[in-house]
């Protein structure tokens, strides 16, 4: 399985491209190369494009922190700013 690291997608987000759609192989590769480093990953399956469906031949895997804002925006949420969260003393 061919793997291409440190690539930017069309939105400027960094991802790892796997020339495979076998999720077991992808998981095993990620575990072998990133285990113990505290990384979390996300696979985005975007079916929103209206066009003829083509069988995927590759999988884009993102570092979760790289796309957090995009996911929150899609869900209609905002990331809490640590400066704006109330202190425990304020709530007592």
Helices and strands as residue ranges (DSSP letters): E 3-8, E 14-18, H 23-34, E 41-43, E 59-63, H 64-75, G 82-84, G 89-91
